[in-house]
Amino acid sequence: MEKLKVGVIGVGHLGKLHTKMFSQIENCELVGVFDSDLEKSNAVAEEFKTKSFSSISDLLHQTNAVSIAATTSAHFEIAMKALEFDNHIFIEKPITATIEEAEKLVELADKKNLNLQVGHIERFNPGLLAIESYIKDPKFIQSDRLAPFNPRGTDVAVVLDLMIHDIDIILSLIKSKVVDVVANGVEVVSDNIDIANARIEFENGAVANVTASRISQKRMRKMRIFQKDNYLSLDFNTGASEIYNLIPPDHELPPTAMSIGEIGIGDKKKRLIFEQPDKVEVNALQYELQLFVNSVLEKTSPVVSGKDGLRALKVADMILQKINQSKGKLL
């Protein structure tokens, strides 16, 4: 079996999980890890029976691909170096700290014909996987991603830390150009925006209303998707999803659905039916890393490309610009 030689750069909380997953993927050889905190690097390497490298260059000399889970501000420099060593890249979200950096990264990866996958893990959430075949033409999406305060991630605004997950998903579901953004946000416990709301309008008339907070008492990560005669709900925390459909009264009830009433007036009444798809049993992180390895070995495009990461970052930047304009600031 052909194996991809992979290294992990940055072994904090998320990087350690990457290391664990790569050590379990069959068509992957975990070459080693690097972290600027050598003690941490050594500890992770020992735990997963791999090598701790003293420099990024030393690691890149022995790998075909790397996973970058360092702080966002370091993404660009590390990724450019990896591309110089002809390494394929898996990079955690957001792709980079700035749009200019992301554009340069995507351009060089394309030029060198190297895979660049961005770690938008919620694309592989069991709840979304269970209903993705039902999503056809969303007209309105409501997303709420709330979390208790955690100092990790406060080096960037909540828009880049949490909301960008939902921005990426929304952009993957609504196949249309963003034409306008209205947004507000405030700093509460950090020096960056801790709670934000944005209304994203698309050229085809679709609208997404997105809220993200890292100062909530309780964790909530839900998305509601409205289409013609159809409403889908998913909980990213539990991986559970629900589907509500409107069908003509004389149509046969699908075997997996139950009728819960009627909606409408007169001859326009429709039958409201409910379905709960089976939960997809998948480890989202392992699945996305496995798909990255497969895409490199099979010479196919990554599921969440660098261009996808750039597009999400551009919309996140639009939201941040709008927030700062509403506060009389300029970025």
C-alpha positions in Angstrom: 0.0 0.0 0.0 1.3 3.4 -1.0 1.6 5.6 2.1 1.8 9.4 2.4 4.6 10.7 4.6 3.0 13.3 6.8 4.3 15.7 9.5 2.4 17.9 12.0 3.5 21.4 12.7 2.1 22.9 15.9 1.1 20.3 18.5 -1.1 22.3 20.9 -4.6 21.1 21.6 -5.7 20.6 18.0 -2.2 19.6 16.6 -2.0 16.8 19.2 -5.4 15.5 17.9 -4.0 15.7 14.3 -1.0 13.7 15.4 -3.2 11.0 17.0 -5.4 10.8 13.9 -2.5 10.5 11.4 -1.0 7.8 13.6 -4.1 5.8 13.0 -4.6 6.3 9.3 -3.5 3.2 7.4 -2.3 4.9 4.1 -0.3 7.5 6.0 3.1 7.3 7.7 3.5 9.8 10.5 7.1 11.0 10.1 7.1 13.4 13.1 6.1 16.6 14.7 7.5 20.1 15.3 6.5 22.8 17.8 8.3 25.9 18.8 7.8 24.6 22.3 10.3 21.8 22.1 9.2 20.3 25.4 5.7 20.0 24.1 6.9 18.6 20.8 9.0 15.9 22.6 6.1 14.9 24.8 3.6 14.5 21.9 6.2 12.6 19.8 6.9 10.2 22.7 3.1 9.6 23.3 2.5 8.7 19.6 5.8 7.0 19.0 7.1 9.3 16.4 10.0 11.8 16.1 10.2 15.3 17.4 12.1 17.6 15.0 14.1 20.6 16.1 13.3 22.7 13.0 10.5 22.9 10.4 13.0 22.5 7.6 14.3 19.3 9.0 10.8 17.9 9.1 9.9 19.1 5.6 13.0 17.4 4.2 11.4 14.0 5.1 7.7 14.6 4.4 5.4 14.7 1.3 2.7 16.6 3.2 2.2 18.5 6.5 -0.7 19.5 8.7 -0.4 23.0 10.0 -2.1 23.6 13.4 0.0 26.5 14.6 -1.5 29.9 15.6 -3.3 31.7 12.7 -0.7 34.4 12.5 2.0 31.8 11.7 0.0 30.0 9.0 1.3 31.9 6.1 5.0 31.7 6.8 4.9 28.0 7.6 2.7 27.1 4.6 4.9 29.0 2.2 7.9 27.2 3.5 6.1 23.9 3.1 5.2 24.7 -0.5 8.9 25.6 -1.2 9.7 22.0 0.0 7.0 20.7 -2.4 4.8 19.5 0.5 1.1 19.2 0.2 -0.7 21.1 2.9 -3.6 20.6 5.3 -4.0 23.9 7.2 -6.4 24.6 10.0 -9.0 27.4 9.6 -8.9 30.3 9.0 -6.5 29.6 6.1 -4.4 32.7 7.0 -4.6 35.9 8.9 -5.2 38.1 5.9 -6.7 37.8 2.4 -3.5 38.9 0.7 -1.6 36.0 2.4 -4.4 33.5 1.4 -4.3 34.7 -2.2 -0.5 34.2 -2.4 -0.8 30.8 -0.8 -3.5 29.6 -3.1 -1.7 30.9 -6.1 1.6 29.2 -5.2 -0.1 25.9 -4.4 -1.9 26.0 -7.8 1.3 26.9 -9.6 3.2 23.9 -8.0 0.2 21.6 -8.4 0.2 20.8 -4.7 -3.0 20.1 -2.7 -4.1 22.7 -0.2 -6.9 21.7 2.1 -8.4 23.9 4.8 -9.6 22.4 8.0 -13.2 23.5 8.0 -14.2 20.4 10.1 -17.9 21.2 10.4 -18.3 20.2 6.7 -17.8 16.6 8.0 -20.1 16.9 11.0 -22.4 13.8 11.2 -25.5 16.0 11.3 -24.6 17.8 8.0 -23.6 14.6 6.3 -27.0 13.0 7.2 -29.0 15.8 5.4 -26.6 17.0 2.7 -28.4 15.0 0.0 -31.7 16.8 0.9 -30.2 20.3 0.5 -31.1 21.6 -2.9 -31.7 25.3 -3.1 -31.6 27.1 0.3 -33.5 30.4 0.5 -32.8 31.2 4.2 -30.3 29.9 6.6 -30.2 30.7 10.3 -27.0 29.7 12.2 -26.2 30.1 15.9 -22.8 29.1 17.2 -22.4 30.0 20.9 -19.7 28.8 23.3 -18.5 29.4 26.8 -15.3 31.6 27.1 -12.0 29.9 26.3 -8.8 32.0 26.1 -7.7 29.7 23.3 -8.7 31.5 20.0 -9.0 35.0 21.4 -6.0 36.2 19.3 -8.6 36.7 16.6 -12.2 38.0 16.5 -15.0 35.5 17.1 -15.8 35.9 13.4 -12.6 34.2 12.5 -12.6 31.8 15.5 -16.1 30.4 15.4 -18.4 32.1 12.8 -16.1 31.2 9.9 -17.2 27.5 10.3 -20.8 28.5 9.4 -19.7 31.0 6.8 -17.9 28.2 5.0 -20.8 25.8 5.2 -23.3 28.5 4.0 -21.0 29.4 1.0 -20.9 25.7 0.1 -24.7 25.4 0.2 -25.7 28.6 -1.5 -24.3 28.6 -5.0 -24.5 32.3 -5.6 -22.4 35.5 -5.2 -22.5 37.5 -1.9 -23.9 40.9 -2.7 -24.3 42.6 0.7 -23.4 42.1 4.3 -24.9 43.9 7.4 -23.1 43.1 10.7 -22.6 44.2 14.3 -20.3 43.0 17.0 -18.7 43.9 20.3 -15.7 43.2 22.5 -16.8 41.9 26.0 -14.0 40.0 27.7 -11.1 40.2 25.2 -9.5 42.8 23.0 -11.2 41.3 19.9 -14.9 41.0 19.0 -16.4 38.3 21.2 -20.0 38.3 19.9 -21.1 39.1 16.4 -24.2 38.9 14.1 -24.2 39.1 10.3 -26.9 39.1 7.6 -25.4 37.8 4.4 -27.4 38.5 1.2 -26.8 36.6 -2.1 -27.4 37.5 -5.7 -30.0 34.8 -6.1 -32.1 36.3 -3.3 -31.0 33.8 -0.6 -30.2 35.2 2.9 -28.2 33.8 5.8 -28.4 35.2 9.3 -25.4 34.1 11.4 -24.6 34.6 15.1 -21.4 33.7 16.9 -20.5 34.2 20.5 -17.7 33.0 22.8 -19.3 34.4 26.0 -22.3 32.2 26.3 -23.2 30.2 29.5 -24.2 27.2 27.4 -22.9 25.7 24.2 -25.1 25.9 21.1 -24.2 25.0 17.5 -27.3 24.8 15.4 -28.2 25.5 11.8 -31.7 25.8 10.2 -32.1 25.6 6.5 -35.3 26.7 4.7 -36.1 25.7 1.1 -39.4 25.6 -0.9 -41.7 23.1 1.0 -38.8 22.0 3.1 -37.1 22.8 6.4 -34.0 21.1 7.8 -32.5 21.5 11.2 -29.2 20.2 12.5 -27.3 20.3 15.8 -23.5 20.3 15.3 -23.0 19.4 19.0 -25.0 16.2 18.9 -24.8 15.3 15.2 -28.6 15.0 15.2 -30.7 16.3 12.3 -34.4 16.7 11.4 -36.3 17.1 8.1 -39.7 18.7 7.7 -41.4 18.4 4.3 -44.7 19.7 2.8 -46.4 17.3 0.4 -49.8 17.3 -1.3 -52.5 15.7 0.8 -53.0 12.9 -1.7 -49.3 11.9 -1.9 -48.2 8.7 -0.3 -46.3 9.0 2.9 -42.6 7.9 2.6 -41.9 4.8 4.8 -39.4 6.7 7.0 -41.7 9.7 7.6 -44.6 10.5 10.0 -47.4 12.9 9.3 -47.7 15.7 11.9 -50.5 17.8 10.5 -51.5 20.2 7.7 -50.4 23.7 6.8 -52.2 26.1 4.4 -55.7 27.4 3.5 -58.4 25.8 1.4 -57.2 23.9 -1.6 -53.6 25.0 -1.0 -53.3 22.9 2.2 -50.3 20.6 2.3 -49.4 17.7 4.6 -46.5 18.3 7.0 -44.3 15.3 7.5 -41.3 14.7 9.7 -38.2 12.5 9.2 -35.2 12.0 11.3 -32.3 10.6 9.3 -30.0 8.0 10.8 -27.0 9.6 12.5 -23.8 9.1 10.5 -21.2 7.5 12.7 -18.0 9.3 11.9 -15.1 11.0 13.6 -15.2 14.3 11.7 -11.5 15.1 12.3 -10.2 11.7 11.3 -12.5 11.7 8.3 -11.3 15.0 6.9 -7.7 14.1 7.4 -8.3 10.7 5.7 -9.9 12.5 2.8 -6.8 14.8 2.6 -4.4 11.9 2.5 -6.6 10.2 -0.1 -6.8 13.3 -2.3 -3.0 13.5 -2.4 -2.4 9.9 -3.1 -5.2 9.7 -5.7 -4.2 13.1 -7.3 -7.7 14.5 -6.8 -8.9 17.9 -5.6 -9.3 18.3 -1.8 -12.9 18.5 -0.5 -12.3 21.9 1.1 -9.8 23.6 -1.1 -7.6 26.6 -0.5 -10.0 28.6 -2.7 -12.9 27.6 -0.4 -10.8 28.8 2.6 -10.0 32.1 0.8 -13.7 32.6 -0.1 -14.8 32.1 3.5 -12.0 34.4 4.7 -13.2 37.2 2.3 -16.7 37.0 3.6 -15.4 37.0 7.2 -13.4 40.1 6.3 -16.5 41.8 4.9 -18.3 41.1 8.2 -15.4 42.5 10.2 -15.2 45.6 8.0 -19.0 46.2 8.5 -18.7 45.8 12.2 -15.9 48.3 12.4 -17.7 50.8 10.1 -20.7 50.6 12.4 -18.4 51.5 15.3 -16.8 54.3 13.4 -13.5 52.4 13.0 -11.5 51.5 9.9 -9.5 48.3 9.7 
